[in-house]
Amino acid sequence: MATPAAPMPDPEPIPALLSPNAPRAISDALIDEERTEFKRRYAEEMATAARTLDLTGVLKVLDAYRQIAVVTQQQGVEVHRRMLAKAAEIARTGHNPDAVPLEDMKALIRERLGR
């Protein structure tokens, strides 16, 4: 009777700390424009951390971009791109073309509350 073959070990074991919060996972979840900015900021903070032995800046960059990556994955790339375009338009013009005037919003709230 033949003995079963032993499973082949992974050539490169995955580090225990590899998770959805790992820089590569975050980078992979971002859109191109944000990925470029993330990599630049991450590299800058890693260089600073190498000099100072302080990972605070690295962790802040990872946290900020992890949140962006999660939102992008939840909403989808196209919705995220539309949100960025709208934010850029509002920043450029100082006006939200889809905004409802305050008085109209107050009237709607009063109507829904039955007042």
N, C-alpha and C positions, 0 to 999 in steps of 0.2 A: 504494500500500500504506500502510495506516495505521500510525503508530508507537504502540507500547504506552504506555499512560498511566503516568506516574511514580507510585510509591506515595505516598500522602498521609503527610506527616510527623505524628508524634504531636503533638497540640496541647500537651501537657505531658509532656516526657520524664521517665521514671522516674529518680530519682537513682541513681547507681551503688552507693550504700551500702544501698539498699533490699534487705532480705533477711528470712529467717524470724526473725532476731533483732531486727528493727525493732520499735519500740514498738507500732505498729498491728497487726502480725502477732501479736505476743504477746498483746495485748489481745483480738484476735478469737478466739484459741484458748482463752481462759479462760472459766469459767462466770461468770454474772452477779455473784455475791457477790465473787468474787476479782477480777473485772474492775474493780469499783468501788474496791476497796482498792488495786489496782495503779495505777489512774489517779490516786488521791489521793497515794500515795507517790511516784509518778513526778513529778507536778506539784511536790510539796514539794522533791524532790531537784533538779529543774530550776531552781527558784527559788534554791536554795542555790548551785547551780553558776553561775548568772548573776551572783551576788554575789561568789563566791570564785574563779571561773574554774577550778574543780576538778570534774571529771566522775566522780570516784570513787564518790560516792553514787548517781549515775544508773546507772552501770555495774553496781553491786551490785544495785540494784532490777531492772534488766533481766535480769541473770543469774539471780537467784532466781525471778522470775516466768516466765522462759523455761523453766526446768526444770519448773515446775508445769504450764505449757502443754504441754510435750512429754509429760509423764506423762498429763495429761488426754486428749490426742489419742490416745495409745497405748492407754489403758485404756477410754476412752469416758466420756462425761459421767455416766452413771448409776453406773458403778462408782466414779468419782471422788467423786460426791456421797455414796454409801454409806460410802466411806472417811472422808470428812469428818465424817459423822454419827457413825460409830463413834469417831473420835478425840475428838469433842466429848463423847460419853457417857463415855469413859474419863477424860477430864479432869474432868468433872463428878462422877463417882462414885468415881474412883480405882481402878476395877475393870474388867477386860476380861472380859465375860461368855463369850467364846469361848476364853479362855485355858485351856491344859491345865496342871494342877498340875505342878510341877517334878519330883516323884518319878515321876509317870506318864510324863513325857517321857524321863527317864533310863532307865526300864524299857524303853520303846520303843526307845531307842538301843541298849541292851544286847542286846535281842532281835534287832534288825537286824544287829548286829555278831556275833551268835552267841555271846555271853558269858553 
